[in-house]
Amino acid sequence: MPFKILYAAGAVGLCFSVLPFAISAQTQAETAQESATFVPIVSECVAMPNATNCGPVRAVVTECAADFEDVQCDVLFEDSDKVFNDPQLKEFAQAQLSQASEAIALMTFEEAHNGEIGDIVEENRADAERTMLRGDENLNSHSAPPLLVETD
């Protein structure tokens, strides 16, 4: 009987000694996930990859999963400098993009056809998605400067 009590006490002690390491590892993973904040539209795709969530960003996510470079992929993050300067965040973000890219490869997307503009050429889709993600940074999205009015 004393052996069983000693064995049980040792097992409980072992659990309590390992628990802080498990909590620490989970906290570090959550911290990395919170720090590698994708912009909202990409975050939806990464969190729940489906045709609806990933449709607008599928080409840029797939391209960045394969070739994760700051110049091409900075538009995917709220704070790209933070992600690309921290090796752990960079690795975590690339892993998330790779998982989403694998899911995207299995999806079928329904294209909206517009006779006036035409379809997006697949080779240009990633560039078009980057332009959309840049939004306010896109120089073509701003209104024209005010016209100068001549006064006499």
N, C-alpha and C positions, 0 to 999 in steps of 0.2 A: 504494500500500500504506500509506504513512504516514497518508493521509487516513482510511482505514478504521479504523486503530488509534485515531486521534484521535476519530473519530466514535463508536466503541464506548466509549472512555474517557469521553466526554462523556455518553453515554446512561447509563452506569453511575453516573456522578457525579450526574446528574439524579435517578435512582431513589433514591440515598442521601439526596439533599437533600429529596425529597418524603416519604420513608418516615416521618420523625418526625411530620409533620403528620397522616398517615393513622393512625398509632398513637395520637396524641393525640386525634383525633376519635373513634376506637373506644373509647378509655378513658373519655372523657367520656360517651359513650352508655351504656357499661356502668355507670358510676357513677350516672347518672340512673336506670337500670333498678334497680340495687340499692337506691337511696335511696327510690324510689317502691314500697315493699314493700306489696303487697296482702295482706290476710289470706289464710290458706291456701286456703280454699274458692273465693275470687275469683281467686286466683293460678292455680289449676288451670284455671279457665274462660278466663282471659286467655291463658295459655300454650298450651292445647290446647282450643279451643272445640269442644265436641260436646254432644249432648243429655244425656249422663251428667254431665259436668263442669259444664255451665252450667244444668242444670235447676233446682237449688235457688236460684240467684241471678239468673236470667234477667231478671226484671222490673226489679230494682234496677240491674243493669248497663246495661240498655237505657235506663232513665230517666236515669241519671247520665251516660251518653254524650251524651244530648241536652241535658241541663241540669246541668252540672257545678258544683254548689254545695256548700259545706262542710256546711251543715246537713243536707242529704239524703244526701250521699255520704261523710261522714266514717267510716262503719262499714266501708267497703271497704278501709281502710288500717290498717297496724300503727301508724303515726305520722302521723295526718292533718294535724296542725299543720305538720309539716315539708313535706308535699306541697303544701298550700294556701298556704304562705308563700313558696315558691320557684317563680317563674314557669316555669322550665325543667322542674322536676319535675311541676308542674301540667299543662303542655302535653304532656309525655310520657305521664302517666297518662291524660289524656283521649284521647290518640291510641290507647293500648292498649285503653281501654274502647270506643272507636268501632269498632275492628277486631273486637272480640268481639261488639259489638252487631250489626254487619253479618252476622256468621256466625250469630248467634242468630236473626235475621230469616228465615234460610233453613231453620231446623230445625223438626222436628215433635217435640212432646213427648208422651209417654204419661202420662196423669194417673192417679194412684192414687185410687180412689174409696172413700170410707169412709161408710157409711150413717149412722153416729152423728153425725159431725161435719159431713159435707157437703163439697162442693168449695169451694175458695178462689175467691172472686169475683175476676175478672181485675183489676178496678179496685183491689182491696185487696191484690193479690199483692206489690207492691213494699213496702208497709208490713209485711206479714207476713215478708218476707225480711229487712227491716231489723231487726225484732224478733229473728229467729233469729240474725242476725249480731251483735247486741249481746250476746247470751248473758247473762253475769254482770251487765251493766249494766241488763238488763231487770228492772224492779222486780217484775214478776209471776213471775219465775223463782226468786226467793228464798223460802226457807221462812218461815212465819209466825213472829212473835216468840214467845218462850216465854210460856206462861200464868203469871200470878201465882197462887201458891197462898197462901190465907189461913192464917195460923198463929194458934192461940189462945194 
